[in-house]
Amino acid sequence: MLTKSQVEEVLQTIKEMFPEAECELYHSNPFELLIAVVLSAQCTDALVNKVTPGLFEKYKSPEDYAAVPQEELEQDIRSIGLYRNKAKNIKKLSASLMEQFDGEVPRTREELMSLAGVGRKTANVVVSVAFKTPAIAVDTHVERVTKRLGICRWKDNVREVEDTLMKKIPEEEWADSHHRFIFFGRYHCKARDPQCPVCPLLDLCREGKKRMRHQEVKHG
C-alpha cells in the first residue's frame, strides 16, 4: 500500500496529466445529469452522449418521462445496454421525483438512492457534479486504477475503495481526484492496454512493475 506522501505524488501527477478532467456526460442541469448517469451504468459515456442530445430535446422534465409509454422510451434509448431496465427505472424515478420531491432532483445521497436505478455511485456523481458536495464515485476506472497503484487493496469491495480514498485524499480534492482517476483509467491506464512503459507513475505502481517484468521475460 502506498504511503501518504506517495498518494500525494500520485494525485499531483494525474493532476498534471489531466488538469481539465471533468464529467464527460452531456447535461445542462441536475435532472439531465441524473438521467445520463443512470443510462451510463455498464455502458460508456461516449455511447450515452450519442443518445442524450436527442433524448433531452424530446423530454424536458420528469413529467415528460413519466407520461411517455415505456415502449417508446425503450426505442429512444435502444442503442444503450440494458435499455429495457433503464427505461423502466427512468419512468419510476421520474414519478418519484414528482410525488416526493416536487419534481426537483434531491440534493442528498440518501434521498437520491431512494430513486429507482440509483445506487451509491450514481448518487455520488450527482451530488458531486450537480451540487458540488464532496464525494468520490467509484466506477470501474477508479477501482481499477487505485488497486493497480496500491492505494487500495485488491480484495477491497467498491464501498471499501470509496472509504479508503476518502481517508487518503483531502475532502476538498475528492471531486477533482475522482474525475482525474477516471481520465487516467480511460485514456492511459486502460483495462486491456495500460501504457506502463511511458507511465510517469511506474516507479510507484506494483501492477505496472509486474507487467513490465512479464514483458521482459516474454521477450527475453
BELTA-V802763 format. One record per residue. N is the residue number from 0. RES is the residue in one small letter. PSI is psi in whole degrees, -180 to 180 (999 if undefined). OMEGA is omega in whole degrees, 0 to 359 (999 if undefined). Layout:
# BELTA-V802763
n=N res=RES psi=PSI omega=OMEGA
n=N res=RES psi=PSI omega=OMEGA
This chain:
# BELTA-V802763
n=0 res=m psi=142 omega=181
n=1 res=l psi=148 omega=175
n=2 res=t psi=170 omega=180
n=3 res=k psi=-43 omega=181
n=4 res=s psi=-33 omega=177
n=5 res=q psi=-39 omega=177
n=6 res=v psi=-42 omega=178
n=7 res=e psi=-39 omega=179
n=8 res=e psi=-42 omega=177
n=9 res=v psi=-48 omega=182
n=10 res=l psi=-42 omega=180
n=11 res=q psi=-39 omega=181
n=12 res=t psi=-46 omega=181
n=13 res=i psi=-25 omega=174
n=14 res=k psi=-41 omega=179
n=15 res=e psi=-35 omega=180
n=16 res=m psi=-40 omega=185
n=17 res=f psi=66 omega=183
n=18 res=p psi=-23 omega=183
n=19 res=e psi=13 omega=184
n=20 res=a psi=131 omega=179
n=21 res=e psi=175 omega=178
n=22 res=c psi=126 omega=183
n=23 res=e psi=-3 omega=178
n=24 res=l psi=130 omega=177
n=25 res=y psi=133 omega=173
n=26 res=h psi=156 omega=178
n=27 res=s psi=1 omega=177
n=28 res=n psi=169 omega=183
n=29 res=p psi=-35 omega=181
n=30 res=f psi=-44 omega=177
n=31 res=e psi=-39 omega=178
n=32 res=l psi=-45 omega=179
n=33 res=l psi=-48 omega=179
n=34 res=i psi=-44 omega=182
n=35 res=a psi=-40 omega=181
n=36 res=v psi=-38 omega=175
n=37 res=v psi=-42 omega=179
n=38 res=l psi=-26 omega=187
n=39 res=s psi=-5 omega=180
n=40 res=a psi=127 omega=180
n=41 res=q psi=40 omega=184
n=42 res=c psi=152 omega=182
n=43 res=t psi=151 omega=176
n=44 res=d psi=-37 omega=182
n=45 res=a psi=-41 omega=180
n=46 res=l psi=-41 omega=178
n=47 res=v psi=-42 omega=182
n=48 res=n psi=-17 omega=175
n=49 res=k psi=-27 omega=186
n=50 res=v psi=-38 omega=191
n=51 res=t psi=-33 omega=179
n=52 res=p psi=-45 omega=178
n=53 res=g psi=-38 omega=181
n=54 res=l psi=-46 omega=182
n=55 res=f psi=-20 omega=174
n=56 res=e psi=-37 omega=184
n=57 res=k psi=-40 omega=184
n=58 res=y psi=120 omega=184
n=59 res=k psi=-18 omega=190
n=60 res=s psi=166 omega=175
n=61 res=p psi=-36 omega=179
n=62 res=e psi=-41 omega=182
n=63 res=d psi=-44 omega=180
n=64 res=y psi=-39 omega=182
n=65 res=a psi=-31 omega=185
n=66 res=a psi=-27 omega=186
n=67 res=v psi=143 omega=175
n=68 res=p psi=142 omega=183
n=69 res=q psi=-38 omega=182
n=70 res=e psi=-38 omega=180
n=71 res=e psi=-43 omega=178
n=72 res=l psi=-39 omega=177
n=73 res=e psi=-44 omega=179
n=74 res=q psi=-37 omega=181
n=75 res=d psi=-30 omega=183
n=76 res=i psi=21 omega=188
n=77 res=r psi=-30 omega=183
n=78 res=s psi=-5 omega=180
n=79 res=i psi=140 omega=180
n=80 res=g psi=148 omega=179
n=81 res=l psi=34 omega=189
n=82 res=y psi=-32 omega=180
n=83 res=r psi=-49 omega=180
n=84 res=n psi=-40 omega=181
n=85 res=k psi=-38 omega=177
n=86 res=a psi=-42 omega=179
n=87 res=k psi=-46 omega=181
n=88 res=n psi=-40 omega=181
n=89 res=i psi=-41 omega=178
n=90 res=k psi=-42 omega=180
n=91 res=k psi=-44 omega=182
n=92 res=l psi=-33 omega=177
n=93 res=s psi=-42 omega=177
n=94 res=a psi=-41 omega=179
n=95 res=s psi=-40 omega=179
n=96 res=l psi=-41 omega=180
n=97 res=m psi=-43 omega=186
n=98 res=e psi=-37 omega=189
n=99 res=q psi=-22 omega=188
n=100 res=f psi=24 omega=178
n=101 res=d psi=32 omega=177
n=102 res=g psi=3 omega=181
n=103 res=e psi=148 omega=175
n=104 res=v psi=124 omega=180
n=105 res=p psi=155 omega=188
n=106 res=r psi=-2 omega=180
n=107 res=t psi=153 omega=180
n=108 res=r psi=-43 omega=184
n=109 res=e psi=-46 omega=180
n=110 res=e psi=-41 omega=179
n=111 res=l psi=-40 omega=182
n=112 res=m psi=-10 omega=175
n=113 res=s psi=-10 omega=183
n=114 res=l psi=148 omega=180
n=115 res=a psi=133 omega=175
n=116 res=g psi=5 omega=182
n=117 res=v psi=109 omega=175
n=118 res=g psi=-172 omega=184
n=119 res=r psi=-42 omega=181
n=120 res=k psi=-47 omega=179
n=121 res=t psi=-45 omega=180
n=122 res=a psi=-41 omega=179
n=123 res=n psi=-40 omega=178
n=124 res=v psi=-46 omega=184
n=125 res=v psi=-46 omega=181
n=126 res=v psi=-34 omega=182
n=127 res=s psi=-50 omega=186
n=128 res=v psi=-45 omega=185
n=129 res=a psi=-37 omega=189
n=130 res=f psi=4 omega=176
n=131 res=k psi=30 omega=174
n=132 res=t psi=128 omega=183
n=133 res=p psi=127 omega=178
n=134 res=a psi=154 omega=174
n=135 res=i psi=115 omega=178
n=136 res=a psi=125 omega=183
n=137 res=v psi=103 omega=174
n=138 res=d psi=-171 omega=184
n=139 res=t psi=-37 omega=180
n=140 res=h psi=-48 omega=181
n=141 res=v psi=-45 omega=180
n=142 res=e psi=-48 omega=182
n=143 res=r psi=-49 omega=184
n=144 res=v psi=-45 omega=184
n=145 res=t psi=-29 omega=176
n=146 res=k psi=-40 omega=178
n=147 res=r psi=-41 omega=183
n=148 res=l psi=-18 omega=181
n=149 res=g psi=17 omega=173
n=150 res=i psi=-38 omega=177
n=151 res=c psi=165 omega=181
n=152 res=r psi=149 omega=180
n=153 res=w psi=-35 omega=186
n=154 res=k psi=-7 omega=180
n=155 res=d psi=138 omega=171
n=156 res=n psi=177 omega=186
n=157 res=v psi=-42 omega=180
n=158 res=r psi=-38 omega=178
n=159 res=e psi=-37 omega=175
n=160 res=v psi=-46 omega=179
n=161 res=e psi=-47 omega=181
n=162 res=d psi=-42 omega=179
n=163 res=t psi=-45 omega=181
n=164 res=l psi=-37 omega=179
n=165 res=m psi=-31 omega=178
n=166 res=k psi=-37 omega=189
n=167 res=k psi=-13 omega=182
n=168 res=i psi=133 omega=177
n=169 res=p psi=141 omega=187
n=170 res=e psi=-38 omega=182
n=171 res=e psi=-10 omega=180
n=172 res=e psi=0 omega=184
n=173 res=w psi=-54 omega=186
n=174 res=a psi=-49 omega=181
n=175 res=d psi=-41 omega=180
n=176 res=s psi=-40 omega=177
n=177 res=h psi=-49 omega=181
n=178 res=h psi=-38 omega=181
n=179 res=r psi=-39 omega=175
n=180 res=f psi=-40 omega=179
n=181 res=i psi=-47 omega=180
n=182 res=f psi=-42 omega=179
n=183 res=f psi=-43 omega=180
n=184 res=g psi=-34 omega=184
n=185 res=r psi=-36 omega=189
n=186 res=y psi=-9 omega=183
n=187 res=h psi=-63 omega=181
n=188 res=c psi=65 omega=187
n=189 res=k psi=159 omega=183
n=190 res=a psi=-47 omega=187
n=191 res=r psi=-24 omega=185
n=192 res=d psi=65 omega=180
n=193 res=p psi=145 omega=184
n=194 res=q psi=53 omega=186
n=195 res=c psi=-44 omega=185
n=196 res=p psi=-27 omega=182
n=197 res=v psi=17 omega=185
n=198 res=c psi=126 omega=179
n=199 res=p psi=-10 omega=180
n=200 res=l psi=10 omega=185
n=201 res=l psi=-40 omega=182
n=202 res=d psi=-28 omega=182
n=203 res=l psi=-10 omega=193
n=204 res=c psi=110 omega=181
n=205 res=r psi=-41 omega=181
n=206 res=e psi=-42 omega=180
n=207 res=g psi=-43 omega=179
n=208 res=k psi=-41 omega=180
n=209 res=k psi=-44 omega=179
n=210 res=r psi=-41 omega=180
n=211 res=m psi=-39 omega=177
n=212 res=r psi=-42 omega=179
n=213 res=h psi=-40 omega=179
n=214 res=q psi=-42 omega=181
n=215 res=e psi=-44 omega=179
n=216 res=v psi=-44 omega=183
n=217 res=k psi=-41 omega=185
n=218 res=h psi=-5 omega=175
n=219 res=g psi=999 omega=999
